[in-house]
């Protein structure tokens, strides 16, 4: 899964790189490209 900066001015990175860097080079927060929804049974 790739992560992008919420400021949209930094390259996409892997989870490992996002955790190690903390903030993107453009000072934005990293956010995943996609978020897999949880099954409804998870909430029961």
Secondary structure, DSSP 8 states (H G I E B T S, - for coil): -EEEETTS-S--EEHHHHHHHSB-TTS-BEEES------GGGG-
